[in-house]
Every structure is written in structure tokens, then in C-alpha cells.
Amino acid sequence: MHDGTRVLHGALDSLDSAVVNLSPRGRIARATPRAERLLLDYQLVGTRTRDHLHHTIIDWLRTQEQQLASPSELPHAIRPLVCSGSEGTLTIRLIRQGPLRLLLLEKTRTIPCSTTLAHLGLSRRETEILSWVAQGKSNAEIGTILGISSRTVQKHLERIYSKLGVENRHAAVAMMRSLNE
């Protein structure tokens, strides 16, 4: 490894950045500890070998490379890949400089941590239901996911509205998201 590369990796690790350096074959050559955690959390690496990226990322990379390689009068913008998870979204951006390919990973929380919501008086189950609401799930879908009736989901939502001092699911989600900012 070149000294400059070693210094760069050390700097990235110390900043707790989420960066993946790709090999020429599109495998993980190096990932910062934070990037490794995020890839594992979002199940975007192979189960047996951690240097293989999930097919979702591989397909996205192929598409981006094809667009960048196609002749055009206007340069193509590299679109980020957005992956949803239970607590937020992971945005993956490709940085391309000559043969160097880096992936920058950024997690955005959909919901505040459960301790923040607990301070507002929400129970673990209410927090869980509100997180599914924030992901756009209906009462019936939430009920199926959690193994409860949609009526029970509605009762939990009524308690959530009361505790948060709001009148509907949209206002509850907006309040929850404001806690992330």
C-alpha cells in the first residue's frame, strides 16, 4: 500500500467517515469501520465473504458506469442509491476519479432513537408503530408486521396522538422527524 493511501485510510478512520474503496473488479478493497457497520446493518454485503457487495449496489454501479461511459454532449449526473431500513435510509454516493472508485455512505434516521421518544412518554410498542407509520405503512400493514389487529394499531396511534399533542398520523410523523433535526 502506498504511504499516501495509508494516510488517507487513517484519516478517514479517525473521522469516523463511512467510505468504501472499491477494487477494479467492484469488490470491497477497503472499508472504514463505520462503512462496514452500515453495510452490515442494511444487509448490503455478502454473508460468507464481506468483500462482496449486494447485487442492488452492483447493479446500481453498473448503471452509473454505463451512463458515464456513454457519449453525450451533457455530462451525466451520478445519482445516489437510497436504501431503506427500519430506522432510516442509507444514501450511497459514487465518487469516481480515474480508476479510483469510492462509495460514500450516509445514514439518515427516519425516527429518533427510542430513548428520545421514551422521554416524550411513548412506550416501546408505540415507538415501533410510529416508526412504521413514518415509513408509510397503513394500519393493516403494521398490524400484519407486528401480529396485531389493525384496530389495536389504531388504539396505539390514538394514545400516541394524545401523548404528542397532535391530531393525526401526519402531524405525529412531522413531530417525530423534527426531533431528528
N, C-alpha and C positions, 0 to 999 in steps of 0.2 A: 504494500500500500504506500502511495506517495505521502510525503510529510504533509503536504497541503490538504490532502483528503483526510488524513488522520486528525489534523487540526480542525477541519470543518466538522467532522463527526463528533469530536469532543465538544465543540461549541454548541452544536445542535442538542446534544445530550444534556449539557448544562443548562440550556434554556428551556428544557422540557418541551421542545417542539415535537410535533408529530410529523415526521418526514420519513419517506421510504425512498431509497435509492434503488432503481431497477437495473438489473443486468441487461445486456444486449438481447437476451432471449425473453425478457419480460418477467423474470422471476425476481424475488426479493434478494438483492445483493447485500443490503444493509437497511435496517430499520431502527429508528430511535426507540427507546423503551416505551415512550408514550404512544407511538405509532403501533407498536406491537400490541399494546393493551387494547387500543381502539379496534384494530383488525380482528383481534380475538373476540372482543365484546360484540361486534357486529357480524361475527362468523364469516369473515371475508378472506380467510386463509385456509389452506388445506388442513385436514385433521391429522394426517400422518406426518407430512412434511410441511413445516411452516414457511418454506420459501416459495410455495405455490400460492398464487392469488386466486380468489374465487372467480368463476367464469364470468360473473357480472362485470368485474373490473377488467378482465382480459378482453371481453367483447367491447367494452367502452373504449379501452386503449386502442384496439384495432380500428374502431370507427374514427377516433380522433386522428390517428396516424394516416388513415386513408384520406380524410378531409384535408389534412395539412399537406399531403403529398400531391393532391390533385391540382392541376394548373388552373389558376383563377386570377382575374385581374385584381380582385379584392382579397386580402388575407382572411383566412377563416379564423374565427374565434374558437378557442378551446373551451368547450362547455364543461362545467363541473359535473361530476357524478354525485347524486344525492341518494343516500341510503337511509331508510327509516328504521328506528329501533324503538324499544319500549319506553325509553326515557328521553329520546331526542333524535336528531338527524345527524348523519355524518356526511360532510361535504368533502369530496376528494377532487383536488385540482392537479392537473398535469403541468409541470414546468419542463420545458424542452429547450436544451441549449446544446446544439451539435449532437454528439452521441449521448450526452448526459440526459437521463430521464429521472425526474424526481416527482413523487406524489406528496402533496401537502394535504394533511387530514385535519379537519376542523369539526369538532363536535359542538352542536347547538342543542341545548337542553329544551325539550318540549315542556317539561314540567320542572318546577323547582324540586329540590331534594325533599324527601318525605319529612325530614325534621323541620324544614321551613313551613310545610303545610300543617304539620302537627302543632306548631305554635299558633296557627290560626284555629285550632280546635278540631281539625279533621282527623278521623281515625285512619288506620292503615287501609281499610277497605274503601273508605270514601276517597282517599288519595288515589288508590288504584282505579276506581271508577272514573274519577275526574281525569286521570291520565288517558284513559281510553276515549273519553269524550273529546279531549284535546286532539286526539288522532282521528277524529271524525266518525267514530263508531256510533251506531244507533243503540238505543236501549236494548233492542232484541239481540244485536250482535254482542254487546257487552255481557248480556245475560248468558249467551251461549259460551262465550270465552270463559266466564267465571263460574259457570254451572249453577246459575241462579235464574229466577224468572225476571222477565223484563219489568214486571210490576215492582219487584224488590229493588231493581236498579233505579226505578223512578222514585221510590221511597228514599233511597240513599241520596239521590240528587236533590230531593226536596230538603233534606237535612243539610246538605252542602250549601244550597242557596241561602238557607236560614243562617248558617254559621258565617258565611262570607258576606251576608247582607246584600245579595243580588237577587234578581228575579228570574233569570233563565240561564240555560247552559252556555250561551254565547258570552254573557257577562261574567260567568264563573271562569270560563277559559281565559277571557281577556284579563281578569284579575290575576289568575294564576301566572299567565305569561308576563305580566307586569312585574311580578316578583323576580323574574329571571334577569330583568334589565338592570 
